[in-house]
Amino acid sequence: MSIDSTVVTYKNGNDDTEQQIKTINRNNYTEKMATTSSYKDESHPFAAETRTLPARQMTMPISGTDDPRQSPNEGIGVCGWVLVILSYILVAITVPFSLCLCVKVVQEYERAVILRLGRILPGGAKGPGLFFILPCVDTIIKVDLRTATFNVPPQEVLTRDSVTVSVDAVVYSRVFNPVISVTNVKDTQYATQLLAQTTLRNILGTKSLQEILTDRELIAHSMQSHLDEGTDPWGVKVERVEIKDVRLPQSMQRSMAAEAEASREARAKVIAAEGEQKASRQLKEAADVIAESPIALQLRYLQTLTHISAEKNSTIVFPIPVELLSLVKRS
C-alpha cells in the first residue's frame, strides 16, 4: 500500500487515528530507504571499502642510515639480559682480576666498535680513551683511522690506440666511519686495493698512449673520484692517487727512439740547409763588394796569406800575381 492511498482512506478519522497513520507511513518510508541503501551496498560491495581503505605510505631507505646489514637498536631478549646480568655478577665477584679483561684503552688514532651479543651498541664507535666492556658478552673491534697507503700492482692495459702499456699507481686512503667499515665490508684495505686495480684498467682503456704520457694528473684525479664514489658505502675515503710509472714494450721503445732520432736528424739537416742558404747570400754580397773595387781582392789575398803563415809556419806559399790570373781568364 502506498503512502498516498493510506492518507486518503483515513483522512476523515479523528486526530489520534491520523497521527498513528502518519507514524506508520514514516516507519514504512524509513524501512524503504534502509532497504534501498542495503540493496546498493549489496550491489556494490567494494564501494565502502574503496572509500575507507587507508593510504599506503612508501618509504625509501636512506643510504648509510637504513642499511639492512646494520641491525637496529632492538632488544636483546630475555636470554640476552640474563647473560648480561650474569656477566655483571661475574665481574663483581672476580674484582679486581676482572678489570684486566674489562677495561680497554683505545689510542687517539683508533676507534673501537663494540658488539654485544652480536649487536652494535648504541652510540657507534667508542674512543679514544678508557672504557669498560663485559667479558663473554662483548666483542671489541679496533679500527685504525690513520691514512693507509698501498701500491697498485703494474697493470697490463691495452690503450685506445691498441698499444700495450704497463702502469702502476699509489693510493692513499683512510677510514672515516668505523661502524660502516666493520659491518659493510670484511677487509677495507683489500677491497679498496682490488677496486683500485679494476678502476685503473677501466680508465686507462679509454685513453690513448699520448694522453697517458702527458695527462697523468688528469687520470689520477679521475681515478680518485671513481674510487671515492665506490668506497663511500664502506666508510673509506680515498684522499689521493698518484701514477708512478708507465712502462712500454721494448719494441715500442725502440720505435719511439728511432722516430725521435729521425726527427732530430731532419731538424738538424733543415738547420744546416738554412745556414748554408744564409752563408751563400752573405758570400754573394761580399763578392759584389769586391767586384766593385779590384784592390779589395788583393787585400783579401794578402790577409789569407797572413792567416796561413800564422797557423802553419812550415808551409811554403808561392804567391801568384792577380794580374796573371786576369790574363788567364781573358785567354
MIFI-29952 format. One record per residue (C-alpha): x, y, z; residue number from 0; residue in one letter. Coordinates in Angstrom, 1 decimal. Layout:
N
X_Y_Z_NUM_a
...
***
This chain:
331
0.0_0.0_0.0_0_m
1.4_3.4_-0.9_1_s
1.6_6.5_1.3_2_i
-1.0_8.5_-0.7_3_d
-3.7_5.8_-0.6_4_s
-3.3_5.4_3.1_5_t
-3.7_9.1_3.7_6_v
-6.9_9.2_1.5_7_v
-8.5_6.3_3.3_8_t
-8.2_7.6_6.8_9_y
-8.5_11.3_6.1_10_k
-11.9_11.7_7.8_11_n
-10.9_9.9_11.0_12_g
-10.1_11.5_14.3_13_n
-6.8_13.2_15.1_14_d
-5.4_10.2_17.0_15_d
-6.0_7.9_14.1_16_t
-4.5_10.4_11.7_17_e
-1.4_10.7_13.9_18_q
-1.0_6.9_14.0_19_q
-1.3_6.7_10.2_20_i
1.4_9.4_9.8_21_k
3.7_7.5_12.2_22_t
3.1_4.2_10.3_23_i
3.9_6.0_7.0_24_n
7.1_7.4_8.4_25_r
8.2_4.0_9.5_26_n
7.4_2.5_6.2_27_n
9.4_5.2_4.4_28_y
12.4_4.7_6.7_29_t
12.3_0.9_6.1_30_e
12.1_1.5_2.4_31_k
15.1_3.9_2.4_32_m
17.1_1.4_4.5_33_a
16.1_-1.4_2.1_34_t
17.3_0.8_-0.8_35_t
20.6_1.5_0.9_36_s
21.2_-2.1_1.7_37_s
20.4_-3.0_-1.9_38_y
23.0_-0.5_-3.0_39_k
25.5_-1.9_-0.6_40_d
24.9_-5.4_-1.8_41_e
25.1_-4.5_-5.5_42_s
28.4_-2.6_-4.9_43_h
30.1_-4.5_-2.1_44_p
33.5_-2.8_-2.6_45_f
32.3_0.8_-2.7_46_a
32.6_1.4_1.0_47_a
35.9_-0.4_1.2_48_e
37.3_1.8_-1.6_49_t
36.5_4.9_0.4_50_r
37.7_3.7_3.7_51_t
40.9_2.0_2.8_52_l
43.9_3.8_4.4_53_p
46.6_5.1_2.1_54_a
49.8_3.1_2.0_55_r
52.9_5.1_2.7_56_q
56.0_4.0_0.7_57_m
59.3_4.8_2.4_58_t
62.6_4.6_0.7_59_m
65.7_3.7_2.7_60_p
68.3_6.4_3.1_61_i
71.8_5.3_2.1_62_s
74.1_4.9_5.0_63_g
71.5_5.1_7.8_64_t
68.9_2.4_6.8_65_d
71.4_-0.2_5.6_66_d
69.8_-3.7_6.1_67_p
73.1_-5.0_7.2_68_r
73.2_-2.6_10.2_69_q
70.9_-4.0_12.9_70_s
68.6_-1.5_14.5_71_p
68.7_-0.9_18.3_72_n
66.3_-3.6_19.2_73_e
66.1_-5.5_22.5_74_g
68.5_-8.4_23.1_75_i
65.7_-10.6_24.5_76_g
65.3_-12.3_27.9_77_v
68.2_-14.6_27.4_78_c
70.4_-11.7_26.4_79_g
69.5_-9.8_29.5_80_w
70.1_-12.9_31.6_81_v
73.6_-13.2_30.1_82_l
74.3_-9.5_30.7_83_v
73.3_-9.8_34.4_84_i
75.4_-12.9_34.8_85_l
78.4_-11.1_33.3_86_s
78.0_-8.2_35.7_87_y
77.8_-10.6_38.6_88_i
80.9_-12.4_37.4_89_l
82.8_-9.1_37.1_90_v
81.7_-8.1_40.6_91_a
82.8_-11.4_42.1_92_i
86.2_-11.5_40.4_93_t
87.2_-7.9_41.0_94_v
90.0_-6.8_40.8_95_p
91.1_-9.6_38.4_96_f
88.3_-8.9_36.0_97_s
89.5_-5.4_35.4_98_l
92.3_-6.7_33.4_99_c
89.8_-8.1_30.9_100_l
87.0_-5.5_31.2_101_c
89.0_-2.2_31.0_102_v
90.2_-1.3_27.5_103_k
92.2_1.6_26.1_104_v
91.9_3.0_22.6_105_v
94.6_5.2_21.2_106_q
94.0_8.7_19.7_107_e
94.2_7.4_16.1_108_y
91.8_4.4_16.8_109_e
88.2_3.8_17.4_110_r
86.5_0.7_19.0_111_a
83.3_-0.9_17.7_112_v
81.7_-3.0_20.4_113_i
79.4_-5.8_19.6_114_l
77.2_-7.1_22.5_115_r
75.7_-10.5_21.7_116_l
76.3_-9.7_18.0_117_g
74.7_-6.3_18.0_118_r
76.4_-2.9_17.9_119_i
76.0_-0.9_21.0_120_l
74.1_2.4_20.7_121_p
76.3_5.4_20.2_122_g
78.5_4.0_17.5_123_g
82.3_3.7_17.9_124_a
84.0_4.4_21.2_125_k
87.2_6.2_21.9_126_g
89.7_7.5_22.2_127_p
90.4_6.8_25.9_128_g
89.3_4.3_28.5_129_l
86.1_2.3_28.5_130_f
84.5_-0.8_30.1_131_f
83.3_-4.0_28.4_132_i
81.6_-7.1_29.7_133_l
83.5_-10.4_29.5_134_p
82.0_-13.3_27.4_135_c
79.3_-10.9_26.1_136_v
81.1_-8.0_24.4_137_d
83.4_-8.3_21.4_138_t
85.6_-5.3_20.6_139_i
87.0_-4.5_17.1_140_i
89.6_-1.7_16.8_141_k
89.7_0.3_13.6_142_v
92.7_2.4_12.6_143_d
91.8_5.9_11.3_144_l
95.2_6.8_10.0_145_r
95.9_7.2_6.3_146_t
97.0_3.9_4.8_147_a
99.0_3.6_1.5_148_t
99.3_0.7_-0.9_149_f
100.8_0.1_-4.3_150_n
98.6_-0.9_-7.2_151_v
100.5_-3.7_-9.0_152_p
101.5_-3.0_-12.6_153_p
98.5_-3.5_-14.9_154_q
98.9_-4.5_-18.5_155_e
96.4_-2.3_-20.3_156_v
95.5_-2.0_-24.0_157_l
95.1_1.6_-24.8_158_t
92.5_3.1_-27.2_159_r
95.1_3.2_-30.0_160_d
95.9_-0.5_-29.5_161_s
99.2_-0.1_-27.6_162_v
100.0_-2.3_-24.6_163_t
101.4_-0.5_-21.6_164_v
102.1_-1.4_-18.0_165_s
101.0_1.2_-15.4_166_v
101.2_1.2_-11.6_167_d
100.0_3.7_-9.1_168_a
99.9_4.6_-5.4_169_v
96.6_5.1_-3.4_170_v
96.2_6.9_-0.1_171_y
93.0_6.1_1.8_172_s
91.6_6.3_5.4_173_r
88.5_5.1_7.3_174_v
86.1_7.9_8.2_175_f
83.2_5.7_9.6_176_n
84.4_2.8_11.7_177_p
80.9_1.3_12.1_178_v
80.2_1.1_8.4_179_i
83.7_-0.2_7.7_180_s
83.1_-3.1_10.1_181_v
79.5_-4.0_9.1_182_t
79.6_-3.4_5.4_183_n
82.9_-4.9_4.3_184_v
85.2_-7.6_5.6_185_k
88.6_-6.1_4.7_186_d
88.6_-2.5_3.7_187_t
92.3_-2.4_2.6_188_q
92.0_-5.5_0.4_189_y
88.6_-4.4_-1.1_190_a
90.0_-0.9_-1.9_191_t
93.1_-2.4_-3.5_192_q
91.1_-4.6_-5.8_193_l
88.8_-1.7_-6.7_194_l
91.8_0.4_-7.5_195_a
93.2_-2.2_-9.9_196_q
89.9_-2.5_-11.8_197_t
89.4_1.3_-11.9_198_t
92.9_1.9_-13.2_199_l
92.4_-0.6_-16.0_200_r
89.0_0.8_-16.9_201_n
90.2_4.4_-17.0_202_i
93.4_3.7_-19.0_203_l
91.4_1.6_-21.5_204_g
89.7_4.8_-22.7_205_t
92.9_6.8_-23.1_206_k
95.4_6.9_-25.9_207_s
99.2_6.5_-25.4_208_l
99.8_10.2_-25.9_209_q
97.1_11.1_-23.2_210_e
98.6_8.6_-20.8_211_i
102.1_10.0_-21.1_212_l
101.0_13.7_-20.9_213_t
97.9_13.8_-18.8_214_d
98.9_11.9_-15.7_215_r
97.4_14.4_-13.2_216_e
94.0_14.3_-15.0_217_l
94.0_10.5_-15.0_218_i
94.9_10.4_-11.3_219_a
92.1_12.9_-10.4_220_h
89.5_10.8_-12.4_221_s
90.7_7.6_-10.7_222_m
90.4_9.3_-7.3_223_q
86.8_10.4_-8.0_224_s
85.7_6.9_-9.1_225_h
87.4_5.2_-6.1_226_l
85.9_7.7_-3.6_227_d
82.5_7.1_-5.0_228_e
82.9_3.3_-4.9_229_g
84.4_3.1_-1.3_230_t
81.9_5.6_0.3_231_d
79.5_2.8_1.3_232_p
82.4_1.0_3.0_233_w
83.3_4.0_5.2_234_g
86.6_4.6_3.3_235_v
87.8_8.0_2.0_236_k
90.3_8.0_-0.9_237_v
92.4_11.1_-0.4_238_e
95.0_10.9_-3.2_239_r
96.0_8.8_-6.2_240_v
99.3_9.1_-8.0_241_e
100.5_7.4_-11.2_242_i
104.0_6.0_-10.6_243_k
105.4_4.7_-13.8_244_d
104.3_3.9_-17.4_245_v
106.3_1.1_-19.0_246_r
106.3_0.5_-22.7_247_l
107.4_-2.7_-24.5_248_p
110.9_-2.9_-25.8_249_q
109.9_-2.9_-29.4_250_s
107.7_0.2_-28.8_251_m
110.6_1.9_-27.0_252_q
113.0_1.2_-30.0_253_r
110.4_2.5_-32.4_254_s
109.8_5.7_-30.5_255_m
113.6_6.2_-30.1_256_a
114.1_5.7_-33.9_257_a
111.3_8.1_-34.6_258_e
112.8_10.7_-32.2_259_a
116.2_10.3_-33.7_260_e
114.9_10.6_-37.3_261_a
113.0_13.8_-36.2_262_s
116.2_15.2_-34.7_263_r
118.2_14.4_-37.8_264_e
115.6_16.0_-40.0_265_a
115.6_19.2_-37.9_266_r
119.5_19.2_-38.0_267_a
119.5_19.0_-41.8_268_k
117.0_21.7_-42.1_269_v
119.0_24.0_-39.8_270_i
122.2_23.2_-41.8_271_a
120.5_24.0_-45.1_272_a
119.2_27.3_-43.7_273_e
122.7_28.1_-42.5_274_g
124.2_27.4_-46.0_275_e
121.5_29.4_-47.6_276_q
122.2_32.4_-45.4_277_k
126.0_31.9_-45.9_278_a
125.7_31.9_-49.6_279_s
123.7_35.1_-49.5_280_r
126.4_36.7_-47.4_281_q
129.1_35.5_-49.8_282_l
127.2_36.8_-52.8_283_k
127.0_40.2_-51.1_284_e
130.8_40.1_-50.3_285_a
131.6_39.2_-53.9_286_a
129.6_42.1_-55.2_287_d
131.5_44.4_-52.9_288_v
134.9_43.0_-54.0_289_i
133.9_43.3_-57.7_290_a
133.3_47.0_-57.3_291_e
136.9_47.5_-56.1_292_s
139.7_45.3_-57.7_293_p
142.2_46.2_-55.0_294_i
139.9_44.7_-52.4_295_a
140.6_41.2_-53.8_296_l
144.4_41.8_-53.5_297_q
143.9_42.8_-49.8_298_l
141.8_39.7_-49.2_299_r
144.6_37.6_-50.8_300_y
147.2_39.2_-48.5_301_l
145.0_38.6_-45.5_302_q
144.7_34.9_-46.3_303_t
148.5_34.6_-46.6_304_l
148.8_36.2_-43.2_305_t
146.5_33.6_-41.6_306_h
148.3_30.7_-43.3_307_i
151.7_31.9_-42.2_308_s
150.4_32.3_-38.6_309_a
148.9_28.8_-38.3_310_e
151.4_26.7_-40.2_311_k
154.9_28.2_-40.3_312_n
156.4_25.3_-42.3_313_s
154.1_25.8_-45.2_314_t
155.8_27.5_-48.3_315_i
153.5_29.8_-50.1_316_v
154.2_31.0_-53.7_317_f
152.0_34.0_-54.4_318_p
150.7_34.4_-57.9_319_i
150.1_37.8_-59.1_320_p
146.4_38.6_-59.6_321_v
147.2_40.2_-63.0_322_e
148.4_36.8_-64.2_323_l
145.0_35.3_-63.2_324_l
143.3_38.0_-65.1_325_s
145.3_37.2_-68.2_326_l
144.5_33.5_-67.9_327_v
140.9_34.4_-67.6_328_k
140.9_36.6_-70.7_329_r
142.6_34.0_-72.8_330_s
***
